[in-house]
Amino acid sequence: MAGKIVKNLISVAFIPFIVAVTKAFYFELTGVKALTTMSRYFFCGVVAYVIMYIVFFKMDYLYVAGHEFVHAIFVWIFGGKIFSFKVSKKGGSVKTNKSNTFIELAPYFVPIHAILVLALYLFVDAFWRISSSERYFIFLVGFAFSFHIVMTIDKTKIEQPDFLRLGYWNSLVLVYIINFLVIGILLGSLLPDFSFKNFSCSFITITKDIYVSIFNQLFVV
């Protein structure tokens, strides 16, 4: 009973973080005056997957494979052993001797497919100098990142076993915040008017202001 009360209190305490990261992102995004050529290709890729998701198909198997692959990577990072790795269109699993919050939640905020596309570009460009094709890879990064965001939203509409340790709401909040930070990093590299540093500072400042305001309302006469 006490544990449930503590979890509920933590859930309430997380709300200012959601408000703050959303406001900070909005403020920074509204300061963007123009899109660069590369950012246009990126956003075209984002829209392309959304259309594919709505009109054609979701690419479930590819998402599940990436999801379980990230689980496996984080198991390895934390020194665990992997005993089995299974992937199917309906779901997947990784049997291991190691589990923690980061291992369980990592697939929801690590855009593995976008990272792999970017890594492929860097690898190929190192040997064959394909900078003239950079815009097509940027399109694919946008497509893959949109795939990550849309499918993460799709999968979190139902309760996930990965969310049991931290609690469903607390896990969603953490995933929400980290994904915004990842988006901020991406946009900061694509848009000259979008500053990840300013976005991060605004996030921290707004969060602090909300907590100070709540404290003053509750305890300051």
Kinemage of the C-alpha trace (Angstrom):
@kinemage 1
@onewidth
@group {chain A} dominant
@subgroup {mainchain}
@vectorlist {calphas} color= white
{ca met a 1} P 0.000 0.000 0.000
{ca ala a 2} L 2.758 2.444 0.992
{ca gly a 3} L 4.659 1.623 -2.196
{ca lys a 4} L 1.604 2.413 -4.310
{ca ile a 5} L 1.150 5.770 -2.551
{ca val a 6} L 4.806 6.655 -3.179
{ca lys a 7} L 4.466 5.728 -6.876
{ca asn a 8} L 1.355 7.895 -7.165
{ca leu a 9} L 3.138 10.840 -5.534
{ca ile a 10} L 6.072 10.436 -7.925
{ca ser a 11} L 3.610 10.339 -10.826
{ca val a 12} L 2.098 13.662 -9.751
{ca ala a 13} L 5.560 15.160 -9.201
{ca phe a 14} L 6.482 14.282 -12.805
{ca ile a 15} L 3.705 16.415 -14.336
{ca pro a 16} L 5.736 19.687 -14.296
{ca phe a 17} L 8.427 17.943 -16.374
{ca ile a 18} L 5.877 17.140 -19.098
{ca val a 19} L 4.589 20.715 -19.141
{ca ala a 20} L 8.110 22.167 -19.111
{ca val a 21} L 9.619 20.067 -21.917
{ca thr a 22} L 6.559 20.675 -24.120
{ca lys a 23} L 6.600 24.454 -23.561
{ca ala a 24} L 10.372 24.693 -24.017
{ca phe a 25} L 10.199 22.752 -27.284
{ca tyr a 26} L 7.311 24.879 -28.550
{ca phe a 27} L 9.093 28.145 -27.708
{ca glu a 28} L 12.278 27.050 -29.479
{ca leu a 29} L 10.426 25.679 -32.513
{ca thr a 30} L 8.427 28.887 -33.012
{ca gly a 31} L 11.745 30.738 -33.320
{ca val a 32} L 12.639 28.813 -36.483
{ca lys a 33} L 12.361 31.244 -39.398
{ca ala a 34} L 13.357 29.076 -42.356
{ca leu a 35} L 14.099 25.480 -43.297
{ca thr a 36} L 17.431 24.427 -44.753
{ca thr a 37} L 17.584 22.158 -47.794
{ca met a 38} L 18.601 19.185 -45.655
{ca ser a 39} L 15.853 19.820 -43.102
{ca arg a 40} L 13.293 19.773 -45.930
{ca tyr a 41} L 14.478 16.306 -46.946
{ca phe a 42} L 14.323 15.231 -43.291
{ca phe a 43} L 10.734 16.447 -42.859
{ca cys a 44} L 9.714 14.905 -46.190
{ca gly a 45} L 10.972 11.603 -44.778
{ca val a 46} L 8.962 12.173 -41.593
{ca val a 47} L 5.769 12.802 -43.572
{ca ala a 48} L 6.458 9.859 -45.906
{ca tyr a 49} L 6.358 7.335 -43.070
{ca val a 50} L 3.225 8.895 -41.542
{ca ile a 51} L 1.482 8.452 -44.909
{ca met a 52} L 2.756 4.872 -45.169
{ca tyr a 53} L 1.501 4.129 -41.634
{ca ile a 54} L -1.976 5.539 -42.300
{ca val a 55} L -2.522 4.337 -45.865
{ca phe a 56} L -0.429 1.207 -46.353
{ca phe a 57} L 1.241 -0.693 -43.493
{ca lys a 58} L 3.172 -0.228 -40.235
{ca met a 59} L 6.259 -2.428 -40.788
{ca asp a 60} L 5.636 -4.246 -37.495
{ca tyr a 61} L 8.319 -6.892 -37.951
{ca leu a 62} L 11.031 -4.302 -38.580
{ca tyr a 63} L 9.957 -2.358 -35.488
{ca val a 64} L 9.909 -5.450 -33.262
{ca ala a 65} L 13.356 -6.503 -34.546
{ca gly a 66} L 14.784 -3.070 -33.719
{ca his a 67} L 12.999 -3.014 -30.361
{ca glu a 68} L 14.463 -6.330 -29.236
{ca phe a 69} L 17.870 -5.439 -30.687
{ca val a 70} L 18.006 -2.335 -28.460
{ca his a 71} L 17.023 -4.457 -25.447
{ca ala a 72} L 19.924 -6.772 -26.304
{ca ile a 73} L 22.396 -3.887 -26.727
{ca phe a 74} L 21.523 -2.445 -23.318
{ca val a 75} L 21.733 -5.874 -21.685
{ca trp a 76} L 25.272 -6.087 -23.068
{ca ile a 77} L 26.094 -2.511 -21.951
{ca phe a 78} L 25.058 -3.363 -18.386
{ca gly a 79} L 27.090 -6.570 -18.373
{ca gly a 80} L 24.269 -9.080 -18.800
{ca lys a 81} L 24.117 -12.279 -20.837
{ca ile a 82} L 21.612 -13.049 -23.591
{ca phe a 83} L 20.238 -16.600 -23.688
{ca ser a 84} L 17.700 -16.233 -26.505
{ca phe a 85} L 16.541 -13.632 -29.010
{ca lys a 86} L 13.155 -14.038 -30.717
{ca val a 87} L 11.364 -11.777 -33.185
{ca ser a 88} L 8.006 -12.149 -34.935
{ca lys a 89} L 5.422 -9.803 -36.436
{ca lys a 90} L 3.285 -10.124 -33.296
{ca gly a 91} L 6.085 -9.544 -30.811
{ca gly a 92} L 9.500 -10.547 -29.605
{ca ser a 93} L 11.509 -11.397 -26.533
{ca val a 94} L 15.028 -11.376 -25.170
{ca lys a 95} L 15.845 -13.841 -22.390
{ca thr a 96} L 18.615 -12.533 -20.179
{ca asn a 97} L 20.022 -12.592 -16.663
{ca lys a 98} L 19.986 -8.789 -16.427
{ca ser a 99} L 17.148 -6.299 -16.171
{ca asn a 100} L 16.771 -2.684 -15.085
{ca thr a 101} L 14.776 0.417 -16.013
{ca phe a 102} L 17.151 1.480 -18.800
{ca ile a 103} L 17.201 -1.983 -20.383
{ca glu a 104} L 13.400 -2.128 -20.337
{ca leu a 105} L 12.705 1.406 -21.590
{ca ala a 106} L 15.614 1.993 -24.001
{ca pro a 107} L 13.749 0.798 -27.153
{ca tyr a 108} L 11.130 3.492 -26.584
{ca phe a 109} L 13.595 6.382 -26.736
{ca val a 110} L 16.540 5.072 -28.796
{ca pro a 111} L 15.676 5.585 -32.512
{ca ile a 112} L 17.743 2.582 -33.561
{ca his a 113} L 16.658 2.514 -37.218
{ca ala a 114} L 17.562 6.187 -37.701
{ca ile a 115} L 20.917 5.568 -36.006
{ca leu a 116} L 21.603 2.602 -38.306
{ca val a 117} L 20.768 4.647 -41.422
{ca leu a 118} L 23.102 7.420 -40.254
{ca ala a 119} L 25.844 4.896 -39.435
{ca leu a 120} L 25.442 3.325 -42.885
{ca tyr a 121} L 25.836 6.728 -44.540
{ca leu a 122} L 28.972 7.567 -42.525
{ca phe a 123} L 30.478 4.154 -43.296
{ca val a 124} L 29.770 4.297 -47.038
{ca asp a 125} L 30.859 7.948 -47.306
{ca ala a 126} L 34.171 7.159 -45.593
{ca phe a 127} L 35.119 4.873 -48.496
{ca trp a 128} L 33.260 6.181 -51.553
{ca arg a 129} L 32.598 9.880 -50.807
{ca ile a 130} L 28.887 9.967 -51.596
{ca ser a 131} L 28.239 13.463 -50.232
{ca ser a 132} L 26.161 14.203 -53.355
{ca ser a 133} L 23.660 11.604 -52.091
{ca glu a 134} L 23.551 13.050 -48.572
{ca arg a 135} L 20.038 14.439 -49.034
{ca tyr a 136} L 18.652 10.968 -49.731
{ca phe a 137} L 20.169 9.602 -46.541
{ca ile a 138} L 18.740 12.581 -44.625
{ca phe a 139} L 15.336 11.671 -46.092
{ca leu a 140} L 15.810 8.097 -44.844
{ca val a 141} L 16.855 9.359 -41.390
{ca gly a 142} L 13.629 11.397 -41.246
{ca phe a 143} L 11.639 8.376 -42.422
{ca ala a 144} L 13.285 6.107 -39.834
{ca phe a 145} L 12.900 8.629 -37.011
{ca ser a 146} L 9.220 9.103 -37.848
{ca phe a 147} L 8.921 5.298 -37.844
{ca his a 148} L 10.384 5.255 -34.318
{ca ile a 149} L 8.077 7.982 -32.954
{ca val a 150} L 4.856 6.776 -34.611
{ca met a 151} L 5.394 3.116 -33.708
{ca thr a 152} L 6.373 4.014 -30.139
{ca ile a 153} L 3.078 5.902 -29.779
{ca asp a 154} L 1.251 2.975 -31.383
{ca lys a 155} L 2.775 0.403 -29.017
{ca thr a 156} L 2.337 2.468 -25.836
{ca lys a 157} L -1.422 2.723 -26.393
{ca ile a 158} L -1.594 -0.680 -24.712
{ca glu a 159} L 0.140 -1.556 -21.452
{ca gln a 160} L 3.652 -2.848 -22.027
{ca pro a 161} L 5.418 -5.391 -19.773
{ca asp a 162} L 8.501 -3.157 -20.078
{ca phe a 163} L 6.647 -0.485 -18.077
{ca leu a 164} L 5.892 -2.621 -15.006
{ca arg a 165} L 9.062 -1.891 -13.023
{ca leu a 166} L 8.742 1.900 -12.993
{ca gly a 167} L 4.967 2.004 -13.395
{ca tyr a 168} L 3.019 2.729 -16.580
{ca trp a 169} L 2.601 6.491 -16.084
{ca asn a 170} L 6.143 7.098 -14.838
{ca ser a 171} L 7.559 5.105 -17.761
{ca leu a 172} L 5.480 7.085 -20.253
{ca val a 173} L 6.688 10.368 -18.752
{ca leu a 174} L 10.338 9.310 -18.966
{ca val a 175} L 9.923 8.104 -22.562
{ca tyr a 176} L 8.089 11.328 -23.485
{ca ile a 177} L 10.786 13.596 -22.060
{ca ile a 178} L 13.762 11.693 -23.502
{ca asn a 179} L 12.166 11.526 -26.952
{ca phe a 180} L 11.708 15.298 -26.906
{ca leu a 181} L 15.388 15.683 -26.013
{ca val a 182} L 16.377 13.361 -28.869
{ca ile a 183} L 14.170 15.354 -31.266
{ca gly a 184} L 15.830 18.510 -29.960
{ca ile a 185} L 19.288 17.119 -30.760
{ca leu a 186} L 18.187 16.184 -34.288
{ca leu a 187} L 16.563 19.545 -35.015
{ca gly a 188} L 19.533 21.348 -33.499
{ca ser a 189} L 21.759 19.694 -36.119
{ca leu a 190} L 19.365 20.415 -39.007
{ca leu a 191} L 17.978 23.879 -38.268
{ca pro a 192} L 20.310 26.848 -37.664
{ca asp a 193} L 17.556 28.691 -35.761
{ca phe a 194} L 16.904 25.774 -33.385
{ca ser a 195} L 19.318 25.643 -30.448
{ca phe a 196} L 19.386 22.452 -28.400
{ca lys a 197} L 21.278 24.341 -25.696
{ca asn a 198} L 18.546 26.992 -25.452
{ca phe a 199} L 15.869 24.294 -25.509
{ca ser a 200} L 17.565 22.409 -22.649
{ca cys a 201} L 18.074 25.576 -20.586
{ca ser a 202} L 14.438 26.595 -21.104
{ca phe a 203} L 13.321 23.118 -20.059
{ca ile a 204} L 15.302 23.354 -16.817
{ca thr a 205} L 14.184 26.942 -16.112
{ca ile a 206} L 10.485 26.273 -16.745
{ca thr a 207} L 10.604 23.129 -14.600
{ca lys a 208} L 12.220 25.057 -11.750
{ca asp a 209} L 9.696 27.904 -12.054
{ca ile a 210} L 6.761 25.491 -11.907
{ca tyr a 211} L 8.074 23.764 -8.780
{ca val a 212} L 8.846 27.105 -7.099
{ca ser a 213} L 5.345 28.337 -7.926
{ca ile a 214} L 3.772 25.168 -6.496
{ca phe a 215} L 5.892 25.436 -3.345
{ca asn a 216} L 4.912 29.083 -2.865
{ca gln a 217} L 1.236 28.291 -3.340
{ca leu a 218} L 1.344 25.479 -0.791
{ca phe a 219} L 3.711 26.713 1.897
{ca val a 220} L 4.318 30.458 1.606
{ca val a 221} L 1.713 32.603 3.328
